[in-house]
Amino acid sequence: MADRKNKGALAAAYAAKRPEEVAALYDCWSDTYDADMSAAGYRHPTICLALLARHLPRGAAPLLDAGAGTGLIGEWLKIAGYPQVEALDISEGMLAQAARKGVYSALHCLALGGPLPFADDAYAGIISAGVFTSGHVGAEGLDELIRICRPGGIIVLTVKNTLWDAGFSAGIADLEAKGVVTRAEETSPYVSMPGEADTVPSRGLVLRVN
């Protein structure tokens, strides 16, 4: 089981109502985040990396790690052969930890869910692990990710079942019907943190931008 601090931090993050609350919580958590999530058996980064590697060729650049946190995926993306990855996160504390790993070409302290200061078609691929979840980002965050991902590019994200069942699934179906994206892959629901009791399942989703 994950320790009590980890449980409290997760519960507070999921219960947050405003972006500044989320940022402050993760700032306080940043020093122990990697160890705490390792203890919880955190699976989202591994699953997202596998999905990206299956659908986006090695060497594709640049990529955006949207909700990068401390840079767990960034380390693995470099090893897997993606040479240019930028990090975006709402928490300065988490990005400071990510910066120490030396794997990102740029760091952006920004919140998902509103307009982003990036050009259309800026990225070959976007990966967003553990972001579309309770108290974080809802379906409103997806439109900007689609805008900044170039045609033919890949967006890999995880979606908690509570969001999926509350309209996210219908939103994806609508985007497909309009020809905006193609659903390249969708995993079965899985528990993202086996070390945490009563965790709501999530799923991995791969969207190809048309």
N, C-alpha and C positions, 0 to 999 in steps of 0.2 A: 504493500500500500504506500501511496505517497504520504509525505509527512503533513502535520497539521498546518504548517505555514503555507504549503502548496495548496491545500484544500481551501484555506481562507482566501488566498490570493485569487484563485480561480473563481470562487463564488462571488467575490467582490467585482471582478472583471466582468463576469456574466451579468451581474445586476446593475452595472453602470448605466446611467441614463444620458450622459452628455460626453462628447469627445474629450473635453478637458479632464473629466473624471478618469476615463480610460487611460489617458496619457499619464496622469499622476500615479495611478496604480502601477502601471508598468515601469515607470521611472523608479519607484520604490522596490520593485521586484527584480530589476535588471541584474543585480549582482549575483543572485542565486538561481536565476531562471533556468539556465542550462542544466544545472544539477537537479533542480526540482522536476523539470519535465522529463529528464532521463529516468528519474525514479518512478515517474508515473507511466513509463513505457510509451511516451508520446510517438504516435505513428504517422501523423500527417506529413511531416517532411519526407519521410522515406517513400510513402505512397505517391506524393506529388512528384518527386524526383523520377520515380519509375515511369509514371504516366508521361512526363515531359520527354524523357529519353525515348519513349516508344513512338512519339509523334512529331518530334522536332529534331532534325539532324544535328549531330555534333558540330560545333563551330558556329552555329547560328548566333547572330549578334545584332544589336544588343538585346539583353533580356532585362526585365524588371521583376524584382522580388518584392511584391506588393504586400506589405505587412511582414517585413523581413525580421522583425524582432532583433534578436542577438546574432542573427546570421547563420542559423543552423543549416539552412538550405544553401546559402551562398558558398559555404565551404565545400559541400558536396558537388555543387554545380561546376565549380572550378576543376575538381578531380574528374568529373564526368566529361569534361571537354568543352564547356561553354566559357569562352575566354573573357567576355565582357558582360558583367552583371551589375546593375544598379539596385540600390536598396531604398525602399520607401517604408517609413514607419511613423506612427503618430507620437512615439515616445523618444525623446532625446536620450534618455538613459539607455534604452535598448539599442539605439543606433550607436551610442558610444561603445558599447560592448561589441557590436558588429564591426566597428571601425578597427578595433584591435586585432581582428582576424585577418585584415589586409586582403580581403578577397573581392571587395566591391570597387568598381570604378567611379562611383558617385554615391552620395548619401543624401536623401531627401526627407526632411522632417515634415510630413504632410499627413492629413487625414483623408481616408477614402470616404466616399459618399457624396462628395461635391465635386466641383470643377477641379481639374488638375492642370498644372502649368506646363504641360508637355504638348508637343505638336501632334497633329493627326499622324497616324501610321508610324509612330516613332520607334516601336519595338517589334522585334521578330517573334518574341514570346513573352508571356507574363505568367508568373506563378504566384499563387496566393493561398497559403496554407493556414488553416485555422482562423481565418479572418471573417468569413461569412458565417457568423454564429451569434448566439445570444449576447446582447449588450455591446456588440462591435459594429458590424456593417451588414446591412440588409441588401435586398435586390437593387436598391438605388445606386449601389456602388459599381454595378456591372457595366452600365452604359459608358462610363468614362474609360474603363479598361478596354472595352471594345473599340472605342474611338482611337485610342493611342496604340492599338495593336494593328500592324499592317495587314492588308489582305493576304490570306494564306497563312498568317501567323496563328499561333496556338496560345490559348489561355487555359491554364490548369488551375482549378480551384477546388476547395472542399466546402461543402455546405452542410450545416447541421440539419437534422431531420425536422426540427421545429420550424426552421425557416423554409425548408423545402415544401413542407405540407401547408404552409401559410401563404403560399402564392409564388414562391420562387420557381417551383416546377412549372406552373402555368406561364410565368414570364419567359422561361427558356423556350417552352413550346411556341409561344407567340413570336419570339425572335427567329426561331427556325422557320415558322410559317411565312414570315416576311422575308426570308432569305438573308438575314443579317449574319447568322452563324449556322454552322453545322455541328451537331453533337457527334464528335468523333468517338467518344467513349464515356461510359458512365459505370462506375463500380457498384457493386452491391453495398448496402449499408454496413458499416463496421464501427467498432468502438475505437475512438481515437486515443484513449488513455486507459488501458486495461488496469493500471494501478489505482484508478479512481473508481469508487463505488458509484453505481447509478448514473453512469455517463450516458447521455443521449447519443445515439449513433449519428454518424455523418456519412457522406458519400463523396467520392472523388468524381470530378467532372472535367472533361476535356472538350473545349469548344474551338473549332476552327473558324476564323473570321473570313467572311466571304467578300 
